[in-house]
Amino acid sequence: MRIILLIFILLSVLPTAASAATPGEVEVGDFLREATLRGFNGKTNTFADFKGKPLLINVWASWCGPCRSEMGSLERLAKRYNGKEFNVIGVSTDDYSDRAEAFIKQTGITFDNFLDSKLMLENMLGANTIPLTILVDAEGRVLQKARGSYEWDSPEIIEAIGKIFRLKLKQETL
């Protein structure tokens, strides 16, 4: 667990490594561009709707094993902090919306999830590999991108998120 924390903390203080950028990718330090988010719950949002609080965006797909394995911890994180200290949303890159929707229902995910069927969000967020989690400040500036699967509700990761968002997050259990 300490190795995961060390990697996450290093990711938060080191500049993003040079990697093959996706077309139109918003880099760490830049602001998200406005985009329409089509929700599985029928709602349509934009990134502007989430301004005012920090935002954690998780890019995933129903066929992605690491994405599936971290989803429970993201749900627990969202239940603890969503709409309070920060917001949590998911962006599915599934080609077939019915598969993503079935996964959401099967796992009981309650935080807002959106479908990126045209790769616009995938490219803008830099999701050339998934899972990808992007931490965005209250004004829409990308603070950090974390590639790979994590236990998002572990005390160490919650502490790291708090440092990145500059929040003092309570460590309470559900």
C-alpha positions as CSV (number, residue, x, y, z in Angstrom):
1,M,0.0,0.0,0.0
2,R,2.9,2.4,0.8
3,I,4.2,1.8,-2.8
4,I,0.9,2.9,-4.2
5,L,0.9,6.0,-2.0
6,L,4.5,6.8,-3.0
7,I,3.6,6.5,-6.7
8,F,0.5,8.6,-6.3
9,I,2.4,11.3,-4.4
10,L,5.2,11.3,-6.9
11,L,2.7,11.6,-9.7
12,S,1.2,14.7,-8.0
13,V,4.5,16.5,-7.6
14,L,6.4,15.5,-10.7
15,P,5.6,17.0,-14.1
16,T,3.6,14.6,-16.4
17,A,6.0,12.4,-18.3
18,A,6.2,13.1,-22.0
19,S,3.9,10.6,-23.7
20,A,2.1,10.3,-26.9
21,A,-0.6,13.0,-26.5
22,T,-4.1,12.3,-27.9
23,P,-5.5,14.8,-30.4
24,G,-6.6,18.0,-28.6
25,E,-5.4,16.7,-25.2
26,V,-5.6,19.2,-22.3
27,E,-2.4,19.0,-20.4
28,V,-1.8,19.2,-16.7
29,G,-1.9,23.0,-15.8
30,D,-4.3,23.8,-18.6
31,F,-8.1,24.4,-18.3
32,L,-10.6,21.9,-19.6
33,R,-12.4,23.0,-22.7
34,E,-16.2,23.1,-22.6
35,A,-17.9,19.9,-23.7
36,T,-21.3,18.4,-23.7
37,L,-21.6,15.4,-21.4
38,R,-24.4,12.9,-22.2
39,G,-25.4,11.1,-19.0
40,F,-26.6,7.5,-18.6
41,N,-29.3,9.0,-16.3
42,G,-30.7,11.0,-19.2
43,K,-29.2,14.3,-18.1
44,T,-26.9,16.4,-20.2
45,N,-24.2,18.4,-18.4
46,T,-21.2,20.4,-19.3
47,F,-17.9,20.8,-17.4
48,A,-19.0,24.3,-16.4
49,D,-21.8,22.6,-14.4
50,F,-19.2,21.2,-12.1
51,K,-17.2,24.4,-11.5
52,G,-17.1,25.7,-8.0
53,K,-15.8,22.5,-6.5
54,P,-12.8,20.3,-7.4
55,L,-13.7,17.5,-9.8
56,L,-12.4,13.9,-10.1
57,I,-13.0,12.4,-13.5
58,N,-12.6,8.7,-14.1
59,V,-12.3,7.5,-17.7
60,W,-13.3,3.8,-17.9
61,A,-14.8,1.1,-20.1
62,S,-16.9,-1.9,-19.1
63,W,-14.5,-4.3,-20.9
64,C,-11.5,-3.0,-19.0
65,G,-10.5,-5.3,-16.1
66,P,-8.5,-2.6,-14.1
67,C,-11.4,-0.1,-14.6
68,R,-13.9,-2.7,-13.2
69,S,-11.7,-3.5,-10.2
70,E,-11.4,0.2,-9.1
71,M,-15.1,1.1,-9.6
72,G,-16.2,-0.1,-6.1
73,S,-13.6,2.2,-4.4
74,L,-14.7,5.1,-6.6
75,E,-18.3,4.5,-5.6
76,R,-17.3,4.5,-1.9
77,L,-15.2,7.7,-2.5
78,A,-18.1,9.4,-4.2
79,K,-20.6,8.4,-1.4
80,R,-18.2,10.0,1.1
81,Y,-17.3,13.2,-0.7
82,N,-19.4,13.8,-3.8
83,G,-21.1,17.1,-3.8
84,K,-19.5,18.0,-0.5
85,E,-15.8,18.6,-0.8
86,F,-15.5,17.6,-4.4
87,N,-17.4,16.0,-7.2
88,V,-16.8,12.5,-8.8
89,I,-17.9,11.7,-12.3
90,G,-17.2,8.9,-14.7
91,V,-16.7,8.9,-18.5
92,S,-17.2,5.6,-20.3
93,T,-15.4,5.1,-23.6
94,D,-17.5,2.0,-24.5
95,D,-18.5,1.6,-28.1
96,Y,-21.8,0.1,-27.0
97,S,-23.7,2.2,-24.6
98,D,-25.9,-0.7,-23.5
99,R,-22.8,-2.6,-22.2
100,A,-21.7,0.4,-20.2
101,E,-25.2,1.0,-18.9
102,A,-25.5,-2.7,-17.9
103,F,-22.2,-2.4,-16.0
104,I,-23.4,0.7,-14.1
105,K,-26.6,-1.1,-13.1
106,Q,-24.9,-4.3,-12.2
107,T,-22.4,-2.6,-9.9
108,G,-24.9,-0.1,-8.4
109,I,-22.8,2.9,-9.3
110,T,-24.6,6.1,-8.2
111,F,-22.2,8.9,-9.2
112,D,-22.9,10.6,-12.5
113,N,-21.5,8.8,-15.6
114,F,-21.4,10.0,-19.1
115,L,-20.8,8.3,-22.5
116,D,-18.1,9.4,-24.9
117,S,-19.2,7.6,-28.0
118,K,-17.4,10.0,-30.4
119,L,-13.9,9.9,-28.6
120,M,-14.0,13.7,-28.1
121,L,-13.7,13.5,-24.3
122,E,-11.3,10.6,-24.5
123,N,-9.0,12.7,-26.7
124,M,-9.4,15.9,-24.7
125,L,-8.7,14.1,-21.4
126,G,-5.7,12.2,-22.8
127,A,-7.2,8.7,-22.3
128,N,-4.9,6.8,-24.6
129,T,-4.8,4.2,-21.8
130,I,-7.5,3.5,-19.2
131,P,-8.3,3.7,-16.5
132,L,-7.4,7.3,-16.3
133,T,-8.4,9.6,-13.5
134,I,-8.1,13.4,-13.8
135,L,-8.1,15.7,-10.8
136,V,-9.4,19.2,-11.7
137,D,-9.6,22.3,-9.5
138,A,-12.7,24.3,-8.8
139,E,-12.0,26.6,-11.7
140,G,-11.5,23.8,-14.3
141,R,-7.7,23.6,-14.3
142,V,-6.3,20.0,-14.7
143,L,-4.1,19.4,-11.6
144,Q,-3.1,15.8,-12.1
145,K,-3.6,12.7,-14.2
146,A,-3.3,9.3,-12.6
147,R,-3.1,6.3,-15.0
148,G,-3.9,2.9,-13.8
149,S,-6.2,1.3,-11.2
150,Y,-6.1,2.5,-7.5
151,E,-8.0,1.9,-4.3
152,W,-9.5,5.4,-4.3
153,D,-11.0,5.2,-0.9
154,S,-7.8,4.1,0.9
155,P,-6.6,6.5,3.6
156,E,-3.4,7.1,1.7
157,I,-5.1,8.0,-1.5
158,I,-7.7,10.2,0.2
159,E,-4.8,12.0,1.9
160,A,-3.1,12.5,-1.5
161,I,-6.3,13.7,-3.1
162,G,-6.7,16.2,-0.2
163,K,-3.2,17.5,-0.8
164,I,-3.8,17.8,-4.6
165,F,-7.1,19.6,-4.1
166,R,-5.7,21.5,-1.0
167,L,-8.6,20.2,1.1
168,K,-8.6,18.7,4.6
169,L,-10.6,15.5,4.0
170,K,-12.2,13.6,6.9
171,Q,-11.1,10.0,7.1
172,E,-14.4,8.5,8.1
173,T,-15.7,5.0,7.4
174,L,-19.1,4.3,5.8
